[in-house]
Amino acid sequence: MTNTNARSRQQAEPVVDRKQLQIVARERAFEELEEAASASDEKTVRLREARLAREMKDRLKAAAARAVTKSARKA
């Protein structure tokens, strides 16, 4: 009986080891995907902030140009 159990265990251990390796590899892949998504989100936020700052600068520049034009007309 113990011989049968030992043989069954020997057959099962490699299968379990492979499954555990697959689980670890899958978890690692998901972590890499999450890191990539997080980096992408951070980059998107940074680019959006830069775009909004550039647009605000352009609006202020245009408003200043209009103010100069109006004051030049009055003079």
Residue pairs with C-beta under 8 A, 6 or more apart in sequence:
none
